[in-house]
Amino acid sequence: MALNSCSVSRCFALAAVLCSVLRQSLSAYAIPRGLARRPVYNIAHMVNTIEQVDEAMRLGANSIEADVTFTANGTATWFYHGTPCDCFRWCDRHEEIPALLDYVRRTTSAADGKYNERLTLLFLDLKVTNVLPQYKYRAGVDIAEKLIRHLWSGVYTWNAMNVLLSIRSVRDGDVLRGALHTIYRIMPLMLYKTGVDVGNNDQPLDAIRDLYLKLGITGHRWQGDGATNCVSYLRPPRRLYSIIRNRQSEAPHHYVEKAYQWTVDIPGQLRGSLRKGVDAIVTNRPDRLAAILREDEFRDVVRPATVYDNPWTRFDDFVGMDSGMDS
C-alpha cells in the first residue's frame, strides 16, 4: 500500500508546509526564558462518559484524559478503563467512542460551544496491550479514522481539538505510525493538532527517544511519570526530574516538549509537582489543582493553559522552586 512508503517524518514535513499558511509550525519550538508564565494543563483523569466531561469542566479542568479500549484485531470500541483503577473511582463507566467524540466536537469546536474557550486538550490513553502485534498499525489507523470522522470533520484547523495519543510502550510504536499516517493521508493539517506520548514508567527515556528517531517524530512529544493515586505520593521523583531536565536541555538528544505527572490528588503533592516545574498534572481532583494555581505562591509563575496556548511548545523558563532538581 502506498501509505506504507510514507515515513512519519515526511508526513510531518508536509503538514508543516501546509500549516505555514496559518503561520504555525510542527517542529519543536521553545518560548524564550522569562517571556511568559508557564501554562499548566489541568487534566481530569479517567473521563470516559459524556457526563464525566461535564463534571470535569464544572470542576475546573482545562483538559481531559480518556481511556480507549481495542479488540484484539485493532478496532477501537469504547472509552473505558475497567478494574483495577484509581482509589475512590468507579472503574466501569464507559461510552461509545463516536458518541463522546461527537460531544467534544459540538461543545468545543462550534462557535457557540459551551467549552470552546475552556477545553484545550484531549489526552487519549490507547490501551492496546491486548491487540495482537500484527494489528497494532491497524489500531492506530482505526482510532485516527474515528478522530477524523467524529472530532475533526468539518472543523477549521484553528478551532479543532488538540489530541495527545499516548501508548504504553515503545513496543506499541506501530500504533503511532498507523495513526499519524492516516491523519496525513486524510486530513494532514490535523497533524498540527496531534501530539504523542509513551506513558509507562518502565520505559527508559533513551528507548523512547530512539523510537521517535525511528519514526521521524521531531516535535509534539509529551513525557510523564507517576503512579495510581493510591500510591503516587510514595513514588520517588528521580525519573520525573530526569524528564524535566530533558525538557530543559539544549543537547541534541533532548526530546521532551511537555513534562507531566500522574495521578496526583493530594494538595501537598499537587503543590510539589508544580514546584518541580511540570507542564501538566493528571488528577482526579481538578478542582483542587484549579484552586492551587490561584494561590500566591504560584499565580505569578504559572497559570492555567488556555485554548490560545500551543500544547506542543517547550518552555525554557524553568520554575526554580524545587531544589531537588539540583541533586
C-alpha positions as CSV (number, residue, x, y, z in Angstrom):
1,M,0.0,0.0,0.0
2,A,1.4,3.4,-0.9
3,L,0.7,4.7,2.6
4,N,3.4,2.5,4.0
5,S,6.0,4.2,1.8
6,C,5.5,7.5,3.6
7,S,7.6,7.9,6.7
8,V,6.2,9.7,9.7
9,S,8.9,12.4,9.2
10,R,7.6,13.0,5.6
11,C,4.0,13.3,6.9
12,F,5.1,15.9,9.5
13,A,7.1,17.8,6.9
14,L,4.1,18.1,4.5
15,A,1.8,19.2,7.3
16,A,4.4,21.8,8.4
17,V,4.3,23.3,4.8
18,L,0.5,23.3,4.9
19,C,0.4,24.9,8.3
20,S,2.8,27.7,7.3
21,V,-0.2,29.2,5.7
22,L,-1.5,29.6,9.2
23,R,1.9,30.8,10.5
24,Q,2.2,27.7,12.6
25,S,4.9,25.0,12.8
26,L,5.0,21.3,13.6
27,S,8.7,21.4,14.7
28,A,9.7,21.7,18.3
29,Y,9.5,25.3,19.4
30,A,10.6,26.9,22.6
31,I,9.3,30.1,24.4
32,P,12.3,32.2,25.4
33,R,13.2,32.3,29.1
34,G,11.2,34.8,31.2
35,L,8.8,35.7,28.4
36,A,5.6,34.2,30.0
37,R,4.2,32.3,32.9
38,R,4.2,28.6,32.3
39,P,0.8,27.4,31.1
40,V,-0.3,24.3,33.2
41,Y,-2.7,21.7,31.8
42,N,-5.1,20.6,34.5
43,I,-6.0,17.1,33.1
44,A,-9.1,15.4,34.6
45,H,-8.3,11.7,34.9
46,M,-10.4,8.8,33.5
47,V,-13.1,10.9,31.8
48,N,-14.9,8.1,29.9
49,T,-18.5,9.3,29.6
50,I,-20.3,12.5,28.4
51,E,-21.5,13.1,32.0
52,Q,-17.9,12.9,33.2
53,V,-16.8,15.5,30.6
54,D,-19.4,17.9,32.0
55,E,-18.3,17.1,35.6
56,A,-14.6,17.7,34.8
57,M,-15.3,21.1,33.2
58,R,-17.5,22.0,36.2
59,L,-14.6,21.2,38.5
60,G,-12.2,23.5,36.6
61,A,-10.3,21.1,34.3
62,N,-8.9,22.5,31.1
63,S,-8.1,19.1,29.6
64,I,-9.5,15.6,29.9
65,E,-7.9,12.1,29.8
66,A,-9.9,9.2,28.4
67,D,-9.1,5.5,28.0
68,V,-9.5,3.9,24.6
69,T,-10.0,0.1,24.5
70,F,-9.5,-2.1,21.5
71,T,-10.4,-5.5,20.3
72,A,-7.6,-8.0,19.6
73,N,-7.7,-7.1,15.8
74,G,-7.2,-3.4,16.5
75,T,-10.7,-1.9,16.4
76,A,-11.2,0.9,18.9
77,T,-14.5,0.2,20.6
78,W,-15.1,2.0,23.9
79,F,-13.9,4.8,26.2
80,Y,-13.5,2.5,29.2
81,H,-10.9,1.9,31.9
82,G,-12.0,-1.2,33.9
83,T,-10.7,-2.7,37.0
84,P,-8.3,-2.1,38.7
85,C,-8.3,1.7,38.6
86,D,-7.6,4.6,41.0
87,C,-8.8,4.7,44.6
88,F,-12.2,6.3,45.2
89,R,-13.2,6.0,41.5
90,W,-15.8,3.9,39.7
91,C,-13.8,1.9,37.2
92,D,-16.5,0.6,34.9
93,R,-18.1,3.8,33.4
94,H,-18.0,3.8,29.6
95,E,-19.2,5.4,26.4
96,E,-19.1,4.5,22.8
97,I,-16.2,6.3,21.1
98,P,-18.3,8.1,18.4
99,A,-20.7,9.5,21.0
100,L,-18.1,11.1,23.2
101,L,-16.0,12.4,20.4
102,D,-19.1,14.0,18.8
103,Y,-20.0,15.6,22.1
104,V,-16.5,17.1,22.5
105,R,-16.6,18.4,18.9
106,R,-20.1,20.1,19.4
107,T,-19.1,21.7,22.7
108,T,-15.6,22.9,21.8
109,S,-15.3,23.5,18.0
110,A,-18.6,25.2,17.4
111,A,-18.7,29.0,17.8
112,D,-21.4,28.6,20.4
113,G,-19.9,25.5,22.1
114,K,-20.1,25.8,25.9
115,Y,-16.5,24.7,26.3
116,N,-15.0,26.3,23.2
117,E,-12.9,28.7,25.3
118,R,-12.1,26.2,28.1
119,L,-11.2,22.7,26.9
120,T,-7.7,22.7,25.5
121,L,-6.6,19.1,25.1
122,L,-8.0,15.6,24.8
123,F,-5.5,13.1,26.2
124,L,-6.1,9.6,24.8
125,D,-4.6,6.6,26.7
126,L,-4.6,4.0,24.0
127,K,-4.9,0.7,25.8
128,V,-3.5,-1.7,23.1
129,T,-2.0,-4.4,25.4
130,N,-4.5,-7.0,24.1
131,V,-4.0,-6.0,20.5
132,L,-2.1,-8.7,18.5
133,P,1.2,-7.4,17.2
134,Q,0.2,-7.7,13.6
135,Y,-2.8,-5.5,14.2
136,K,-1.2,-2.6,16.1
137,Y,-0.7,-0.5,13.0
138,R,-4.4,-1.1,12.2
139,A,-5.3,0.1,15.7
140,G,-3.6,3.4,15.0
141,V,-5.5,3.6,11.7
142,D,-8.8,2.9,13.4
143,I,-8.5,5.5,16.2
144,A,-7.3,8.1,13.7
145,E,-10.2,7.5,11.4
146,K,-12.6,7.9,14.3
147,L,-11.0,11.1,15.4
148,I,-11.2,12.5,11.8
149,R,-14.9,11.4,11.4
150,H,-16.2,12.4,14.8
151,L,-13.9,15.1,16.3
152,W,-12.3,17.0,13.4
153,S,-14.5,16.6,10.3
154,G,-16.0,19.9,9.2
155,V,-13.9,21.9,11.8
156,Y,-11.5,24.7,10.9
157,T,-7.9,23.7,11.8
158,W,-7.6,26.6,14.4
159,N,-10.8,25.5,16.1
160,A,-10.0,21.8,16.2
161,M,-9.3,20.0,19.4
162,N,-5.7,19.1,20.3
163,V,-5.3,15.4,20.8
164,L,-2.4,13.6,22.6
165,L,-2.0,10.0,21.6
166,S,-0.4,8.0,24.4
167,I,0.9,4.5,24.0
168,R,2.1,2.3,26.9
169,S,5.4,1.0,25.5
170,V,7.9,1.6,22.7
171,R,6.7,-1.9,21.5
172,D,3.5,-0.1,20.5
173,G,5.2,2.3,18.1
174,D,3.2,0.9,15.2
175,V,0.1,2.3,16.8
176,L,1.5,5.8,16.5
177,R,2.8,5.1,13.0
178,G,-0.6,3.9,11.8
179,A,-2.4,6.9,13.4
180,L,0.0,9.5,12.0
181,H,0.0,8.0,8.5
182,T,-3.8,8.0,8.5
183,I,-4.1,11.6,9.6
184,Y,-1.6,12.6,7.0
185,R,-3.5,10.7,4.3
186,I,-7.0,12.0,5.1
187,M,-6.6,15.3,6.9
188,P,-2.9,16.3,7.0
189,L,-3.5,19.7,8.7
190,M,-4.6,17.9,11.8
191,L,-1.1,16.7,12.4
192,Y,-0.6,20.1,13.8
193,K,-3.3,19.2,16.4
194,T,-1.7,15.9,17.3
195,G,0.9,15.0,19.9
196,V,2.5,11.8,21.1
197,D,3.5,10.2,24.4
198,V,4.9,6.9,25.7
199,G,3.4,6.6,29.2
200,N,4.6,3.5,31.0
201,N,7.2,4.1,33.8
202,D,9.3,1.1,32.9
203,Q,10.3,2.6,29.6
204,P,13.9,4.1,29.6
205,L,13.9,7.7,28.3
206,D,16.7,6.7,25.8
207,A,14.4,4.0,24.4
208,I,11.6,6.5,23.9
209,R,13.9,8.9,22.2
210,D,15.1,6.2,19.9
211,L,11.5,5.3,19.0
212,Y,10.8,8.9,18.0
213,L,14.0,9.0,15.9
214,K,13.0,5.8,14.2
215,L,9.5,7.3,13.4
216,G,10.9,10.6,12.4
217,I,9.0,12.5,15.1
218,T,10.8,15.7,16.0
219,G,8.2,17.6,18.0
220,H,4.8,17.4,19.8
221,R,6.3,15.0,22.4
222,W,5.0,14.7,26.0
223,Q,6.6,12.6,28.7
224,G,5.1,11.8,32.0
225,D,5.9,9.8,35.2
226,G,3.8,8.7,38.1
227,A,1.6,6.0,39.6
228,T,-2.0,5.4,40.6
229,N,-3.3,7.9,43.1
230,C,-3.4,5.2,45.8
231,V,0.4,5.2,46.0
232,S,1.7,8.1,43.8
233,Y,2.8,10.0,46.9
234,L,5.3,7.2,47.6
235,R,6.9,7.3,44.2
236,P,10.5,8.7,44.2
237,P,10.9,11.8,42.0
238,R,14.1,10.7,40.3
239,R,12.6,9.9,36.9
240,L,10.3,13.0,36.9
241,Y,13.4,15.1,37.5
242,S,15.1,13.4,34.6
243,I,12.2,14.2,32.3
244,I,12.2,17.8,33.3
245,R,16.0,18.1,32.8
246,N,15.5,16.5,29.3
247,R,12.9,19.2,28.6
248,Q,15.3,21.9,29.7
249,S,18.3,20.5,27.9
250,E,19.8,22.2,24.8
251,A,21.6,19.0,23.9
252,P,20.7,17.3,20.6
253,H,19.3,14.2,22.3
254,H,16.5,16.1,24.2
255,Y,13.0,15.1,23.1
256,V,10.6,16.3,25.7
257,E,8.4,19.3,24.9
258,K,6.0,18.9,27.9
259,A,6.6,17.1,31.2
260,Y,3.7,15.9,33.3
261,Q,3.0,13.9,36.4
262,W,0.1,11.4,37.1
263,T,-2.1,10.7,39.1
264,V,-1.9,13.4,41.8
265,D,-4.8,14.2,44.1
266,I,-3.3,15.3,47.5
267,P,-3.0,19.1,47.8
268,G,0.6,19.0,49.1
269,Q,1.6,16.7,46.3
270,L,-0.1,18.9,43.7
271,R,2.0,21.9,45.0
272,G,5.1,19.8,45.0
273,S,4.6,18.8,41.4
274,L,4.1,22.5,40.4
275,R,7.3,23.4,42.3
276,K,9.2,20.8,40.2
277,G,8.2,22.7,37.1
278,V,5.8,20.3,35.3
279,D,3.7,21.5,32.4
280,A,0.7,19.3,33.3
281,I,-0.8,17.2,36.0
282,V,-3.3,14.3,35.6
283,T,-5.6,14.4,38.6
284,N,-8.9,13.1,39.9
285,R,-9.4,16.4,41.7
286,P,-9.1,19.2,39.0
287,D,-11.0,21.5,41.5
288,R,-8.0,21.3,43.9
289,L,-5.5,22.0,41.2
290,A,-7.5,24.9,39.9
291,A,-7.6,26.4,43.4
292,I,-3.9,25.9,44.0
293,L,-3.0,27.6,40.7
294,R,-4.6,30.8,42.1
295,E,-2.5,30.7,45.3
296,D,0.0,33.5,45.9
297,E,3.0,31.1,45.6
298,F,2.0,30.1,42.1
299,R,0.0,32.7,40.3
300,D,2.9,34.8,39.2
301,V,4.9,31.9,37.7
302,V,2.3,29.5,36.3
303,R,-1.3,29.8,35.0
304,P,-4.0,27.5,33.7
305,A,-3.4,26.7,30.0
306,T,-6.0,28.2,27.6
307,V,-7.1,27.4,24.1
308,Y,-4.7,30.1,22.9
309,D,-1.7,28.1,24.2
310,N,0.1,25.6,22.0
311,P,0.4,22.3,23.9
312,W,3.4,21.3,21.8
313,T,5.6,24.4,22.8
314,R,8.6,23.9,25.0
315,F,9.0,26.5,27.7
316,D,12.6,27.2,28.7
317,D,11.8,29.3,31.8
318,F,12.1,26.5,34.5
319,V,10.2,27.4,37.6
320,G,13.0,27.0,40.1
321,M,11.1,26.5,43.3
322,D,12.3,23.0,44.0
323,S,16.0,22.4,45.0
324,G,15.6,18.7,44.2
325,M,16.4,19.5,40.6
326,D,20.0,20.4,41.6
327,S,20.5,17.0,43.2
